[in-house]
Amino acid sequence: MCRWINDNLYWMYSSILFLFIINTFIENIVVTYIVGILAIPMLGISFLGATRLFRIMGTIFLGIGVVLYIYSGLPIYQIPLYTTSTMPLLAFLTVLPWMHNVVRSGRFDRRINEIMKANVADLGKLYVRSSFTTYILCTFINLSALPLTQDVLKHNMEKMKKNISDSFISRTTLRAFALALAWSPMEIMVAITVDATGISYLSYLPWLFLCSMIIFTLDSLWSQKRFQSIPYQPLGNELVKKLQPKKIIFQIVQLIIALTTFLVIVVAVGNYFMLNFILSVTLVILPFSIGWAIILKRWHSFCSIGWKTWKVRTNNMQNFVVLFLSLAFFSSSLNETPFLQAIQQPFLGASDQPVIILFLIQMTYLAMSMIGVHPIATIGVLIEVLPPLYTIVNPVSIGLVLITGALATATVGTYGVTVTMTSMNTHQNPYRITVRNMPFALFYGAIGVLVGFLLL
């Protein structure tokens, strides 16, 4: 019975989230209440399939939320109304695999990965190529790009010493991942920040892209110099592989055009229907992916790959369902109490020193990631605490640090998804990955704070 439930969770998730999206247009209080009621069994069933870390975080948020709810003196029958504030994030995650699927069905990932299979003389050059490849793929297929590029590198570096390949893979893939997502409209931290600060995505885009390019360039130059003394030992026939630059450039240009078109449509839909950024992206992803697949003449492979992948991804959303629904109840309850003002005091106390506020945000992310708290949980608290500062500190600066600070932890969060995935893929200690990437994470955060400070 449990197996049957787990295999069919996608029906429950998609039905509830579809009802929620419909209600954003009709704004019916009865439907809102029904969605809130349905969120309770949705949370309970997901809790059974969530991992231990997310169960702990969900329990903490729910426990504190119950205390705050009772303290605020709110009636029990209103509880369902306090569980839906994060539904847009879950809807966003539900449709996101369709964009990944069109990239895979169009074989963009295979073509771009040829860059890493071509002949290179040393690990310094391989580092730059691997970073570039991972960066491009992560921009479009997010977390799915990590195992893809890591598997290619593992295969290509089988003749290398394990400690060298481990160090190389954990640096190049995680760093490129964290940098690529800094400006990606399909990154959830970006979407949350855009909606929380009320600043348009296009206002953030040039500064996020600038941060990303500065750090990517400096890391590539430094790492190329670090690894250039180590000769690359290709596996088998890998040495004779040659790049096909025309095909690869053509594929990259296609991706850039597709992303630009996607952004234009998202902004147009958001402005026309007066929707927030997360909902705009959510509504555009599926029809855009279908249209793109038809243009590429990959409709059949898109459907066959997409349906199976979407079901698997949606059936395995328990961690995020537990995190977001418990976080919704916690943050909504917190807003009804005076405790929010107490949490805001350290930030308000530094209001005459904006750079201190920016560093405080960065350090909060880093500290919480070290004890296993997902940055989404951290930003869920920060976006409730920081709004009073928007009139004192440029909200673009705050938003910039909220994004860069969160993504910097992707390279060092010992219990985070990316570090854990890399640890499992390469069979290395996650703490070593954290130690190796800590200087990069601090540098990433410092550049974000510096650019944010210059925008004050």
DRENDO-1510 file (C-alpha; in Angstrom, 1 decimal, always signed):
<recs>
REC; n; res; u; v; w
REC; 1; MET; +0.0; +0.0; +0.0 .
REC; 2; CYS; +2.8; +2.4; +0.9 .
REC; 3; ARG; +4.6; +1.6; -2.4 .
REC; 4; TRP; +1.3; +2.4; -4.3 .
REC; 5; ILE; +1.0; +5.7; -2.4 .
REC; 6; ASN; +4.6; +6.7; -3.2 .
REC; 7; ASP; +4.2; +5.8; -6.9 .
REC; 8; ASN; +1.1; +8.0; -7.2 .
REC; 9; LEU; +2.1; +11.1; -5.1 .
REC; 10; TYR; +2.3; +13.1; -8.3 .
REC; 11; TRP; -1.5; +13.0; -8.6 .
REC; 12; MET; -2.0; +14.4; -5.1 .
REC; 13; TYR; +0.7; +17.1; -5.4 .
REC; 14; SER; -0.3; +18.2; -8.9 .
REC; 15; SER; -4.0; +18.3; -8.1 .
REC; 16; ILE; -3.6; +20.4; -5.0 .
REC; 17; LEU; -1.1; +22.8; -6.6 .
REC; 18; PHE; -3.2; +23.1; -9.7 .
REC; 19; LEU; -6.2; +24.1; -7.5 .
REC; 20; PHE; -4.0; +26.7; -5.7 .
REC; 21; ILE; -2.9; +28.2; -9.0 .
REC; 22; ILE; -6.5; +28.4; -10.3 .
REC; 23; ASN; -7.4; +30.2; -7.1 .
REC; 24; THR; -4.7; +32.9; -7.6 .
REC; 25; PHE; -6.9; +34.1; -10.4 .
REC; 26; ILE; -10.4; +33.6; -8.9 .
REC; 27; GLU; -9.3; +34.5; -5.3 .
REC; 28; ASN; -12.1; +32.6; -3.6 .
REC; 29; ILE; -11.9; +32.3; +0.2 .
REC; 30; VAL; -13.6; +28.9; +0.2 .
REC; 31; VAL; -11.2; +27.4; -2.3 .
REC; 32; THR; -8.3; +29.0; -0.3 .
REC; 33; TYR; -9.6; +27.2; +2.8 .
REC; 34; ILE; -10.0; +23.9; +0.9 .
REC; 35; VAL; -6.4; +24.1; -0.3 .
REC; 36; GLY; -5.3; +24.8; +3.2 .
REC; 37; ILE; -7.2; +21.7; +4.5 .
REC; 38; LEU; -5.7; +19.5; +1.8 .
REC; 39; ALA; -2.2; +20.8; +2.7 .
REC; 40; ILE; -2.4; +19.0; +6.1 .
REC; 41; PRO; -2.7; +15.4; +4.8 .
REC; 42; MET; -0.3; +16.4; +2.0 .
REC; 43; LEU; +2.3; +17.3; +4.7 .
REC; 44; GLY; +1.5; +14.2; +6.8 .
REC; 45; ILE; +2.0; +11.7; +3.9 .
REC; 46; SER; +5.1; +13.5; +2.7 .
REC; 47; PHE; +6.6; +13.4; +6.2 .
REC; 48; LEU; +6.7; +9.6; +6.0 .
REC; 49; GLY; +8.8; +9.7; +2.9 .
REC; 50; ALA; +11.1; +12.6; +3.8 .
REC; 51; THR; +14.7; +12.2; +4.8 .
REC; 52; ARG; +15.8; +12.4; +8.4 .
REC; 53; LEU; +17.2; +15.9; +8.0 .
REC; 54; PHE; +14.0; +17.4; +6.5 .
REC; 55; ARG; +11.9; +15.6; +9.1 .
REC; 56; ILE; +13.9; +17.3; +11.8 .
REC; 57; MET; +13.6; +20.7; +10.2 .
REC; 58; GLY; +9.9; +20.2; +9.6 .
REC; 59; THR; +9.3; +19.1; +13.1 .
REC; 60; ILE; +11.2; +22.1; +14.5 .
REC; 61; PHE; +9.2; +24.6; +12.3 .
REC; 62; LEU; +5.9; +23.0; +13.1 .
REC; 63; GLY; +6.6; +22.8; +16.8 .
REC; 64; ILE; +7.7; +26.4; +17.1 .
REC; 65; GLY; +4.8; +27.4; +14.8 .
REC; 66; VAL; +2.2; +25.7; +17.1 .
REC; 67; VAL; +3.7; +27.5; +20.1 .
REC; 68; LEU; +3.5; +30.8; +18.3 .
REC; 69; TYR; +0.0; +30.1; +17.0 .
REC; 70; ILE; -1.3; +29.3; +20.5 .
REC; 71; TYR; +0.6; +32.4; +21.9 .
REC; 72; SER; -1.1; +34.6; +19.4 .
REC; 73; GLY; -4.5; +33.4; +20.4 .
REC; 74; LEU; -5.7; +32.5; +17.0 .
REC; 75; PRO; -8.7; +30.2; +16.6 .
REC; 76; ILE; -8.1; +26.5; +15.5 .
REC; 77; TYR; -10.4; +26.7; +12.5 .
REC; 78; GLN; -8.0; +29.3; +10.9 .
REC; 79; ILE; -5.0; +26.9; +10.8 .
REC; 80; PRO; -5.6; +25.9; +7.1 .
REC; 81; LEU; -5.2; +29.6; +6.1 .
REC; 82; TYR; -1.7; +29.6; +7.6 .
REC; 83; THR; -0.4; +26.7; +5.5 .
REC; 84; THR; -0.5; +28.0; +1.9 .
REC; 85; SER; +1.9; +30.9; +1.7 .
REC; 86; THR; +4.7; +28.7; +0.2 .
REC; 87; MET; +2.5; +26.8; -2.3 .
REC; 88; PRO; +3.9; +28.9; -5.2 .
REC; 89; LEU; +7.3; +27.5; -4.5 .
REC; 90; LEU; +6.0; +23.9; -4.6 .
REC; 91; ALA; +4.2; +24.6; -7.9 .
REC; 92; PHE; +7.4; +26.1; -9.3 .
REC; 93; LEU; +9.4; +22.9; -8.4 .
REC; 94; THR; +6.6; +20.7; -9.8 .
REC; 95; VAL; +6.9; +22.2; -13.3 .
REC; 96; LEU; +10.6; +22.8; -13.3 .
REC; 97; PRO; +11.5; +19.3; -14.6 .
REC; 98; TRP; +9.8; +20.0; -17.9 .
REC; 99; MET; +12.4; +22.6; -18.8 .
REC; 100; HIS; +15.1; +20.1; -17.9 .
REC; 101; ASN; +13.4; +17.5; -20.2 .
REC; 102; VAL; +13.4; +19.7; -23.3 .
REC; 103; VAL; +17.2; +20.3; -22.9 .
REC; 104; ARG; +17.8; +16.6; -22.6 .
REC; 105; SER; +15.4; +15.7; -25.5 .
REC; 106; GLY; +17.2; +18.2; -27.7 .
REC; 107; ARG; +20.5; +16.6; -26.7 .
REC; 108; PHE; +22.0; +19.9; -25.7 .
REC; 109; ASP; +23.6; +18.3; -22.7 .
REC; 110; ARG; +25.4; +15.7; -24.8 .
REC; 111; ARG; +26.8; +18.2; -27.3 .
REC; 112; ILE; +28.0; +20.6; -24.7 .
REC; 113; ASN; +29.6; +17.8; -22.7 .
REC; 114; GLU; +31.8; +17.0; -25.7 .
REC; 115; ILE; +33.9; +20.0; -24.5 .
REC; 116; MET; +35.1; +17.9; -21.5 .
REC; 117; LYS; +35.9; +14.9; -23.7 .
REC; 118; ALA; +38.3; +16.6; -26.0 .
REC; 119; ASN; +42.0; +16.5; -25.8 .
REC; 120; VAL; +43.6; +18.7; -23.2 .
REC; 121; ALA; +47.2; +18.7; -22.0 .
REC; 122; ASP; +46.8; +19.4; -18.3 .
REC; 123; LEU; +44.3; +19.6; -15.5 .
REC; 124; GLY; +44.5; +23.4; -15.6 .
REC; 125; LYS; +42.9; +23.5; -19.1 .
REC; 126; LEU; +40.5; +20.7; -18.1 .
REC; 127; TYR; +39.3; +22.8; -15.1 .
REC; 128; VAL; +38.4; +25.7; -17.3 .
REC; 129; ARG; +36.5; +23.5; -19.8 .
REC; 130; SER; +34.8; +21.6; -17.0 .
REC; 131; SER; +33.7; +24.7; -15.2 .
REC; 132; PHE; +32.4; +26.3; -18.5 .
REC; 133; THR; +30.5; +23.1; -19.3 .
REC; 134; THR; +28.9; +22.8; -15.9 .
REC; 135; TYR; +28.1; +26.5; -15.8 .
REC; 136; ILE; +26.2; +26.3; -19.1 .
REC; 137; LEU; +24.3; +23.1; -18.2 .
REC; 138; CYS; +23.4; +24.3; -14.7 .
REC; 139; THR; +21.9; +27.5; -16.1 .
REC; 140; PHE; +19.3; +25.4; -17.9 .
REC; 141; ILE; +18.9; +22.1; -16.1 .
REC; 142; ASN; +19.9; +23.1; -12.5 .
REC; 143; LEU; +20.8; +20.3; -10.2 .
REC; 144; SER; +20.4; +17.6; -13.0 .
REC; 145; ALA; +23.7; +18.9; -14.5 .
REC; 146; LEU; +25.8; +17.9; -11.4 .
REC; 147; PRO; +25.7; +14.1; -11.7 .
REC; 148; LEU; +26.0; +14.5; -15.5 .
REC; 149; THR; +29.2; +16.4; -15.5 .
REC; 150; GLN; +30.6; +14.6; -12.5 .
REC; 151; ASP; +30.1; +11.2; -14.2 .
REC; 152; VAL; +31.9; +12.4; -17.3 .
REC; 153; LEU; +34.8; +13.7; -15.2 .
REC; 154; LYS; +35.0; +10.5; -13.2 .
REC; 155; HIS; +35.2; +8.5; -16.4 .
REC; 156; ASN; +37.8; +10.8; -18.0 .
REC; 157; MET; +40.0; +10.9; -14.8 .
REC; 158; GLU; +40.0; +7.2; -14.0 .
REC; 159; LYS; +43.8; +7.0; -14.5 .
REC; 160; MET; +44.4; +9.9; -12.1 .
REC; 161; LYS; +45.0; +9.5; -8.4 .
REC; 162; LYS; +41.8; +9.5; -6.4 .
REC; 163; ASN; +42.7; +12.3; -4.2 .
REC; 164; ILE; +43.5; +14.5; -7.2 .
REC; 165; SER; +40.3; +13.6; -9.1 .
REC; 166; ASP; +38.2; +14.0; -5.9 .
REC; 167; SER; +39.6; +17.5; -5.3 .
REC; 168; PHE; +39.2; +18.5; -8.9 .
REC; 169; ILE; +35.6; +17.3; -9.3 .
REC; 170; SER; +34.4; +18.7; -6.0 .
REC; 171; ARG; +35.9; +22.1; -6.9 .
REC; 172; THR; +35.0; +22.6; -10.5 .
REC; 173; THR; +31.4; +21.2; -10.5 .
REC; 174; LEU; +30.1; +22.7; -7.3 .
REC; 175; ARG; +31.6; +26.1; -7.9 .
REC; 176; ALA; +30.3; +26.4; -11.4 .
REC; 177; PHE; +26.9; +25.2; -10.1 .
REC; 178; ALA; +26.8; +27.9; -7.4 .
REC; 179; LEU; +27.8; +30.6; -9.9 .
REC; 180; ALA; +25.5; +29.6; -12.8 .
REC; 181; LEU; +22.4; +29.7; -10.6 .
REC; 182; ALA; +23.1; +33.2; -9.2 .
REC; 183; TRP; +21.2; +34.8; -12.1 .
REC; 184; SER; +19.1; +31.9; -13.4 .
REC; 185; PRO; +15.4; +32.7; -13.5 .
REC; 186; MET; +14.8; +29.0; -12.8 .
REC; 187; GLU; +16.7; +29.0; -9.5 .
REC; 188; ILE; +14.3; +29.0; -6.5 .
REC; 189; MET; +16.5; +31.3; -4.3 .
REC; 190; VAL; +16.4; +33.9; -7.1 .
REC; 191; ALA; +12.6; +33.6; -7.4 .
REC; 192; ILE; +12.0; +33.8; -3.7 .
REC; 193; THR; +14.2; +36.9; -3.4 .
REC; 194; VAL; +12.6; +38.7; -6.3 .
REC; 195; ASP; +9.1; +38.3; -4.8 .
REC; 196; ALA; +10.2; +39.0; -1.2 .
REC; 197; THR; +11.9; +42.3; -2.0 .
REC; 198; GLY; +9.4; +43.4; -4.6 .
REC; 199; ILE; +12.2; +44.4; -7.0 .
REC; 200; SER; +11.9; +43.2; -10.6 .
REC; 201; TYR; +14.1; +40.3; -11.8 .
REC; 202; LEU; +15.5; +42.6; -14.6 .
REC; 203; SER; +16.8; +45.0; -11.9 .
REC; 204; TYR; +18.8; +42.2; -10.3 .
REC; 205; LEU; +20.0; +40.5; -13.5 .
REC; 206; PRO; +23.0; +42.7; -14.5 .
REC; 207; TRP; +24.4; +42.8; -11.0 .
REC; 208; LEU; +23.9; +39.1; -10.4 .
REC; 209; PHE; +25.5; +38.3; -13.8 .
REC; 210; LEU; +28.4; +40.7; -12.9 .
REC; 211; CYS; +29.1; +38.9; -9.6 .
REC; 212; SER; +28.9; +35.5; -11.4 .
REC; 213; MET; +31.3; +36.5; -14.1 .
REC; 214; ILE; +33.8; +38.2; -11.8 .
REC; 215; ILE; +34.0; +35.1; -9.5 .
REC; 216; PHE; +33.9; +32.6; -12.4 .
REC; 217; THR; +36.8; +34.4; -14.2 .
REC; 218; LEU; +39.0; +34.7; -11.1 .
REC; 219; ASP; +38.3; +31.2; -9.9 .
REC; 220; SER; +39.1; +29.8; -13.4 .
REC; 221; LEU; +42.4; +31.8; -13.6 .
REC; 222; TRP; +43.5; +30.8; -10.1 .
REC; 223; SER; +42.5; +27.1; -10.5 .
REC; 224; GLN; +44.1; +26.9; -13.9 .
REC; 225; LYS; +47.4; +28.0; -12.4 .
REC; 226; ARG; +46.9; +25.6; -9.5 .
REC; 227; PHE; +46.3; +22.5; -11.6 .
REC; 228; GLN; +48.4; +23.3; -14.7 .
REC; 229; SER; +51.4; +21.4; -13.3 .
REC; 230; ILE; +49.4; +18.1; -13.3 .
REC; 231; PRO; +49.4; +16.4; -16.7 .
REC; 232; TYR; +46.1; +15.0; -17.8 .
REC; 233; GLN; +46.0; +11.3; -18.4 .
REC; 234; PRO; +43.0; +10.5; -20.6 .
REC; 235; LEU; +41.2; +7.2; -20.6 .
REC; 236; GLY; +41.5; +4.9; -23.6 .
REC; 237; ASN; +40.7; +6.7; -26.8 .
REC; 238; GLU; +39.7; +10.0; -25.2 .
REC; 239; LEU; +43.0; +11.6; -26.4 .
REC; 240; VAL; +41.9; +11.5; -30.0 .
REC; 241; LYS; +38.6; +13.1; -29.5 .
REC; 242; LYS; +38.2; +16.4; -31.2 .
REC; 243; LEU; +35.9; +19.3; -30.6 .
REC; 244; GLN; +33.3; +20.2; -33.1 .
REC; 245; PRO; +33.2; +24.0; -32.4 .
REC; 246; LYS; +30.5; +24.9; -35.0 .
REC; 247; LYS; +28.0; +22.4; -33.6 .
REC; 248; ILE; +28.8; +23.3; -30.0 .
REC; 249; ILE; +28.6; +27.0; -30.6 .
REC; 250; PHE; +25.3; +26.5; -32.5 .
REC; 251; GLN; +23.8; +24.6; -29.5 .
REC; 252; ILE; +25.0; +27.3; -27.0 .
REC; 253; VAL; +23.5; +30.1; -29.2 .
REC; 254; GLN; +20.2; +28.1; -29.3 .
REC; 255; LEU; +20.2; +27.9; -25.5 .
REC; 256; ILE; +20.9; +31.6; -25.1 .
REC; 257; ILE; +18.1; +32.5; -27.6 .
REC; 258; ALA; +15.7; +30.2; -25.8 .
REC; 259; LEU; +16.6; +31.6; -22.3 .
REC; 260; THR; +16.2; +35.2; -23.6 .
REC; 261; THR; +12.8; +34.4; -25.1 .
REC; 262; PHE; +11.7; +32.6; -21.9 .
REC; 263; LEU; +12.6; +35.7; -19.8 .
REC; 264; VAL; +10.7; +38.0; -22.2 .
REC; 265; ILE; +7.6; +35.9; -22.0 .
REC; 266; VAL; +7.9; +35.6; -18.2 .
REC; 267; VAL; +8.1; +39.4; -17.7 .
REC; 268; ALA; +5.2; +39.9; -20.2 .
REC; 269; VAL; +3.0; +37.4; -18.5 .
REC; 270; GLY; +3.8; +38.8; -15.0 .
REC; 271; ASN; +3.1; +42.4; -16.1 .
REC; 272; TYR; -0.1; +41.5; -17.9 .
REC; 273; PHE; -1.7; +39.4; -15.2 .
REC; 274; MET; -0.1; +41.3; -12.3 .
REC; 275; LEU; +1.5; +38.1; -11.0 .
REC; 276; ASN; +4.6; +37.7; -8.8 .
REC; 277; PHE; +7.8; +36.3; -10.4 .
REC; 278; ILE; +7.5; +32.7; -9.0 .
REC; 279; LEU; +4.0; +32.3; -10.4 .
REC; 280; SER; +4.9; +33.9; -13.7 .
REC; 281; VAL; +7.8; +31.4; -14.2 .
REC; 282; THR; +5.6; +28.5; -13.1 .
REC; 283; LEU; +2.9; +29.4; -15.6 .
REC; 284; VAL; +5.3; +29.8; -18.5 .
REC; 285; ILE; +7.6; +26.8; -18.1 .
REC; 286; LEU; +5.3; +24.1; -19.4 .
REC; 287; PRO; +3.8; +25.8; -22.5 .
REC; 288; PHE; +7.3; +27.2; -23.3 .
REC; 289; SER; +8.9; +23.8; -23.0 .
REC; 290; ILE; +6.2; +22.2; -25.3 .
REC; 291; GLY; +6.6; +25.0; -27.9 .
REC; 292; TRP; +10.4; +24.6; -27.8 .
REC; 293; ALA; +10.2; +20.8; -28.2 .
REC; 294; ILE; +7.9; +21.2; -31.2 .
REC; 295; ILE; +10.3; +23.8; -32.8 .
REC; 296; LEU; +13.2; +21.4; -32.3 .
REC; 297; LYS; +11.2; +18.5; -33.7 .
REC; 298; ARG; +11.7; +16.6; -30.6 .
REC; 299; TRP; +8.1; +16.3; -29.5 .
REC; 300; HIS; +8.0; +12.5; -29.2 .
REC; 301; SER; +11.3; +12.2; -27.2 .
REC; 302; PHE; +10.2; +15.2; -25.1 .
REC; 303; CYS; +6.9; +13.4; -24.2 .
REC; 304; SER; +8.5; +10.0; -23.5 .
REC; 305; ILE; +11.4; +11.4; -21.5 .
REC; 306; GLY; +9.4; +14.1; -19.9 .
REC; 307; TRP; +6.4; +12.2; -18.6 .
REC; 308; LYS; +8.6; +9.5; -16.9 .
REC; 309; THR; +11.0; +12.1; -15.5 .
REC; 310; TRP; +8.3; +14.3; -14.2 .
REC; 311; LYS; +6.5; +11.5; -12.4 .
REC; 312; VAL; +9.7; +10.4; -10.7 .
REC; 313; ARG; +10.7; +13.9; -9.7 .
REC; 314; THR; +7.3; +14.8; -8.4 .
REC; 315; ASN; +6.9; +11.6; -6.5 .
REC; 316; ASN; +10.2; +12.4; -4.8 .
REC; 317; MET; +9.3; +15.9; -3.6 .
REC; 318; GLN; +8.6; +14.9; +0.0 .
REC; 319; ASN; +11.5; +16.8; +1.4 .
REC; 320; PHE; +10.5; +20.1; -0.2 .
REC; 321; VAL; +6.8; +19.6; +0.7 .
REC; 322; VAL; +7.7; +19.0; +4.4 .
REC; 323; LEU; +10.1; +21.9; +4.4 .
REC; 324; PHE; +7.9; +24.5; +2.6 .
REC; 325; LEU; +4.5; +23.6; +4.3 .
REC; 326; SER; +6.1; +23.6; +7.8 .
REC; 327; LEU; +7.9; +26.8; +7.0 .
REC; 328; ALA; +4.7; +28.4; +5.8 .
REC; 329; PHE; +3.0; +27.6; +9.1 .
REC; 330; PHE; +6.0; +28.8; +11.1 .
REC; 331; SER; +6.4; +32.1; +9.3 .
REC; 332; SER; +2.7; +32.9; +9.1 .
REC; 333; SER; +2.4; +32.3; +12.9 .
REC; 334; LEU; +5.5; +34.3; +13.6 .
REC; 335; ASN; +4.0; +37.3; +11.8 .
REC; 336; GLU; +1.1; +37.3; +14.3 .
REC; 337; THR; +3.4; +37.7; +17.3 .
REC; 338; PRO; +5.7; +40.4; +18.7 .
REC; 339; PHE; +8.7; +37.9; +18.5 .
REC; 340; LEU; +9.4; +39.0; +14.9 .
REC; 341; GLN; +10.4; +42.4; +16.2 .
REC; 342; ALA; +12.8; +40.8; +18.6 .
REC; 343; ILE; +14.5; +38.8; +15.9 .
REC; 344; GLN; +14.7; +42.0; +13.8 .
REC; 345; GLN; +16.6; +43.9; +16.5 .
REC; 346; PRO; +20.2; +42.9; +15.5 .
REC; 347; PHE; +19.5; +43.9; +12.0 .
REC; 348; LEU; +17.8; +47.2; +12.9 .
REC; 349; GLY; +20.6; +47.9; +15.4 .
REC; 350; ALA; +23.0; +47.9; +12.5 .
REC; 351; SER; +20.8; +50.1; +10.3 .
REC; 352; ASP; +23.4; +52.9; +10.3 .
REC; 353; GLN; +26.1; +50.5; +9.1 .
REC; 354; PRO; +24.5; +48.8; +6.0 .
REC; 355; VAL; +27.7; +46.8; +5.3 .
REC; 356; ILE; +27.3; +45.1; +8.7 .
REC; 357; ILE; +23.7; +44.1; +7.7 .
REC; 358; LEU; +25.0; +42.6; +4.5 .
REC; 359; PHE; +27.7; +40.6; +6.2 .
REC; 360; LEU; +25.3; +39.5; +8.9 .
REC; 361; ILE; +23.0; +38.0; +6.2 .
REC; 362; GLN; +26.0; +36.2; +4.6 .
REC; 363; MET; +27.2; +34.8; +7.9 .
REC; 364; THR; +23.7; +33.7; +8.9 .
REC; 365; TYR; +23.5; +31.6; +5.8 .
REC; 366; LEU; +27.0; +30.1; +6.3 .
REC; 367; ALA; +26.4; +29.3; +10.0 .
REC; 368; MET; +23.0; +27.7; +9.4 .
REC; 369; SER; +24.4; +25.6; +6.5 .
REC; 370; MET; +27.0; +24.2; +8.8 .
REC; 371; ILE; +24.4; +22.6; +11.0 .
REC; 372; GLY; +22.4; +21.3; +8.1 .
REC; 373; VAL; +19.7; +24.0; +7.7 .
REC; 374; HIS; +18.7; +24.4; +4.1 .
REC; 375; PRO; +19.2; +27.9; +2.7 .
REC; 376; ILE; +15.6; +28.0; +1.7 .
REC; 377; ALA; +14.7; +27.6; +5.4 .
REC; 378; THR; +17.1; +30.3; +6.3 .
REC; 379; ILE; +15.8; +32.8; +3.7 .
REC; 380; GLY; +12.3; +31.9; +4.8 .
REC; 381; VAL; +13.1; +33.5; +8.2 .
REC; 382; LEU; +15.2; +36.3; +6.8 .
REC; 383; ILE; +12.5; +37.6; +4.4 .
REC; 384; GLU; +10.2; +38.0; +7.4 .
REC; 385; VAL; +12.9; +39.9; +9.3 .
REC; 386; LEU; +14.4; +42.2; +6.8 .
REC; 387; PRO; +11.4; +44.2; +5.2 .
REC; 388; PRO; +11.7; +47.1; +7.7 .
REC; 389; LEU; +15.2; +47.7; +6.4 .
REC; 390; TYR; +14.1; +48.2; +2.8 .
REC; 391; THR; +13.5; +51.9; +3.5 .
REC; 392; ILE; +16.9; +52.3; +5.1 .
REC; 393; VAL; +19.1; +50.0; +2.9 .
REC; 394; ASN; +18.7; +49.6; -0.9 .
REC; 395; PRO; +16.6; +46.5; -1.2 .
REC; 396; VAL; +18.6; +45.5; -4.4 .
REC; 397; SER; +21.7; +45.3; -2.1 .
REC; 398; ILE; +19.8; +43.1; +0.4 .
REC; 399; GLY; +18.4; +40.9; -2.4 .
REC; 400; LEU; +21.8; +40.5; -4.0 .
REC; 401; VAL; +23.3; +39.3; -0.8 .
REC; 402; LEU; +20.3; +37.0; -0.1 .
REC; 403; ILE; +21.0; +35.3; -3.4 .
REC; 404; THR; +24.8; +35.2; -3.4 .
REC; 405; GLY; +24.9; +34.2; +0.3 .
REC; 406; ALA; +22.5; +31.4; -0.2 .
REC; 407; LEU; +24.2; +30.0; -3.3 .
REC; 408; ALA; +27.7; +30.2; -1.8 .
REC; 409; THR; +26.6; +27.6; +0.7 .
REC; 410; ALA; +25.9; +25.1; -2.1 .
REC; 411; THR; +29.7; +24.5; -2.2 .
REC; 412; VAL; +30.2; +24.0; +1.5 .
REC; 413; GLY; +26.9; +22.8; +3.1 .
REC; 414; THR; +28.1; +19.4; +4.5 .
REC; 415; TYR; +24.5; +18.2; +4.9 .
REC; 416; GLY; +23.2; +20.0; +1.8 .
REC; 417; VAL; +21.9; +18.3; -1.3 .
REC; 418; THR; +24.8; +19.3; -3.6 .
REC; 419; VAL; +27.6; +18.4; -1.3 .
REC; 420; THR; +25.9; +15.1; -0.3 .
REC; 421; MET; +25.3; +14.3; -4.0 .
REC; 422; THR; +28.9; +15.0; -4.8 .
REC; 423; SER; +30.1; +12.9; -1.9 .
REC; 424; MET; +28.0; +10.0; -3.0 .
REC; 425; ASN; +29.0; +10.3; -6.7 .
REC; 426; THR; +32.7; +10.4; -6.0 .
REC; 427; HIS; +32.9; +8.4; -2.7 .
REC; 428; GLN; +34.6; +11.0; -0.7 .
REC; 429; ASN; +34.1; +12.5; +2.8 .
REC; 430; PRO; +31.7; +15.4; +2.6 .
REC; 431; TYR; +33.6; +17.3; +5.3 .
REC; 432; ARG; +36.7; +17.4; +3.0 .
REC; 433; ILE; +34.5; +18.9; +0.3 .
REC; 434; THR; +33.4; +21.6; +2.8 .
REC; 435; VAL; +37.0; +22.4; +3.8 .
REC; 436; ARG; +38.2; +22.5; +0.2 .
REC; 437; ASN; +35.5; +24.9; -0.9 .
REC; 438; MET; +35.2; +27.1; +2.2 .
REC; 439; PRO; +37.7; +29.8; +0.9 .
REC; 440; PHE; +35.6; +30.0; -2.3 .
REC; 441; ALA; +32.4; +30.3; -0.4 .
REC; 442; LEU; +33.8; +33.1; +1.7 .
REC; 443; PHE; +35.1; +34.8; -1.4 .
REC; 444; TYR; +31.8; +34.4; -3.2 .
REC; 445; GLY; +29.9; +35.9; -0.3 .
REC; 446; ALA; +32.5; +38.8; +0.0 .
REC; 447; ILE; +32.0; +39.7; -3.7 .
REC; 448; GLY; +28.3; +39.7; -3.2 .
REC; 449; VAL; +28.6; +42.0; -0.2 .
REC; 450; LEU; +31.0; +44.3; -2.0 .
REC; 451; VAL; +28.7; +44.7; -5.1 .
REC; 452; GLY; +25.8; +45.1; -2.7 .
REC; 453; PHE; +27.7; +47.8; -0.8 .
REC; 454; LEU; +28.5; +49.7; -4.0 .
REC; 455; LEU; +24.8; +49.8; -4.8 .
REC; 456; LEU; +23.8; +51.3; -1.5 .
</recs>
